[in-house]
Amino acid sequence: MEPEPDQPTAAAGGDHRKHLAMLERLSKRSSSSVGAPPSDSSDASPVEAFLSRFAGAKLAAESALSACRSSSPEDDAAASLAAAAAAIDDIDRLIAEASHALPPYELRAALATAADLRAAHRVATSELRPKKSFSFRNKSRNLKNPPRDHVTTASPQQPPPPEQPKPSLDAILPGFGFRGRNGATLVKDLRVSNDKDGDFTLADLVSCEVYLKGKCRALYIHKLRDCRVFVGAVLGSVLIEDVEGCIFVMAAHQIRIHEARVTDFYLRVRSRPIIEDCSGVRFAPYVLNYEGIEEDLKDSGLEEETGNWANVDDFKWLKAVQSPNWCLVPEEERLQTVNISEVHEQEDDS
């Protein structure tokens, strides 16, 4: 049964009010905790403990972003941006650790706050890095060519300034990884990598097969087309944006999916997967296998199957009504166990 036209708006309004209420509670907790003696954390519920820690992490991230905005041209922009990114990563890890214990509206509000902070960081990156040289170059050109007299005719109209370069994906997406490949087989064994347990990024890939053995702290996926991605274990969260015609097999504590189209996800996840602005996405249980995967999953707290792969939360859709944007992969169409034990890393993929 299709929802009434005003139902999504009502749901969005309700979520917004809950978000505001949560932020108000965070503000009160932060102000009341100043000057108060430390309390025993065992007396607080898991949700209360999360709200307290989240308030401090949010304040740290906002302070770091404020420092980025106030940076002068002589300041080290890269250091300011890196500090802000680290603070936002701390928030992502905090949410991932507590996601299985949070009520849905608290989780939604925390995720929305983290997304807003990440968007603010991207804006700061695009504003802080590329614009400096153009402003100084224009000033120096004006000083070298002052008007010769007040009677001369107006000079021809100057051509528009060159388009500002967009920040690179390396500046926006953290961690090492695979970027800008077409038709490649990309393999990384994180168990023997110098960057193991760090952040990993997959970006701008077309018709690629990606195999990640071992575990990483967080996984960022951006702009993939017609790819097959197999991932061992993610200690924290997975953020997927702008993918189409892909297959993902991965295990993580938290998975957020934005702008995915006609894509299948084979998941093991501690909290409910969250989708937003997606269409034609399907879900099924995790089917990856390789030598040592049981140990990787256990070390990451993902050894148990929770069944949450089938409990998908469409961010903009009422829970009382089945979202038309996702469904389960029919059993007869599901992948069987995928064993990648014999897939080995190649030198040119590092």
Residue, then its C-alpha position, 0 to 999 in steps of 0.5 A: m500500500e502506498p503512503e499518503p503524500d503527506q506522510p514522508t513530510a510528517a516523518a521528516g518533521g518528526d525526525h527533525r524535532k527529535h534531532l533538535a530535542m537530542l541536541e538540546r539534551l546534549s547542550k544541557r549535559s555539556s553545560s551542567s557537566v562543567g565544574a561538576p565532580p566526575s561521576d561513575s560511568s557505571d551509573a549511567s545507561p549506555v544511551e546516557a553515556f553515549l550522549s555525554r561522550f557524543a557532546g564532547a566529540k561534537l564540540a571538539a569537531e566544531s572547534a576544529l572546523s572553526a579553526c579551519r575557517s579562521s585560518s589566515p593565508e599564512d597558516d598551515a591549512a593542511a594541518s587544520l583540515a587534518a585535525a578537523a577530519a580526525a575529530i569527525d572520524d572520532i565521531d564516526r567511530l563513537i557512533a559505530e561503537a554505540s550503534h547497536a545500543l542506541p534507539p533509532y531516533e538517537l542513532r538517526a540524529a547522531l548520524a545526521t550530525a556527523a553528516d553535517l560535520r562531514a559536509a562542513h569539512r568538505v566545504a572548508t576543504s574546497e574554500l581553504r585550499p584553492k583560492k589563495s593564489f588567485s586573490f594574490r595574483n589579481k592584487s599584484r596585477n592591479l598594482k603593476n598596471p595602475p591607470r595612466d590618466h583619467v581621460t583614457t577610454a575604458s579598457p576592454q572587458q577582462p576575460p573571466p577568471p579561470e575556474q577554481p579547481k575542485p578539491s581532489l578526492d585525496a583531500i576529501l576522502p581519508g585513508f589510503g586505497f584504490r582510486g581512479r581505475n578502470g577494468a582492474t583487479l585490485v587486491k590488498d591484504l590488510r593483514v600484512s600492510n604497513d597501513k593495517d587497521g587504518d582507513f581505506t578508500l575506494a573512489d572513481l572505479v569502473s568495472c573493477e573487482v576489489y578484494l580486501k582481506g583482513k580488517c580496516r578501521a573505516l571504509y569510504i566508497h565513492k563513485l563506483r560503477d559496475c564493480r564487485v567489492f569483497v571486504g573482510a571486516v571493518l572495525g567501525s563504519v562504512l560510508i558508501e556514496d554514488v554507486e551503480g550496478c555494483i555488488f558489495v560483500m562486506a562485514a561492518h559495525q555500521i553501514r550507511i548508503h547514499e545515492a546507490r542505484v541497482t546494487d546488491f549488498y551482501l552484509r553482516v552488520r551490527s546495526r541496521p543498514i541505513i539508506e538514503d536517496c537510493s533506488g533498486v538496492r537489494f540485500a542478502p546475508y554475508v557470503l565471503n570466505y578466505e583463510g583466517i576470516e573467522e579470526d578477523l571477524k572475531d577480532s572486529g566483534l563481527e563473529e555473530e550473525t545478527g540478521n540486521w542485513a534484512n532490517v534496512d532503514d530508509f532514512k526518508w521513509l516511514k517505518a510503518v510502510q515498506s520502502p519501495n527503494w529496497c528489497l531482499v535478493p531472492e534466494e535463487e538469485r543469491l551468490q553462494t559462498v565466495n572464497i577468495s583465499e587464492v586471490h593474491e595481492q599484486e605489486d602494482d596494486s599497492 
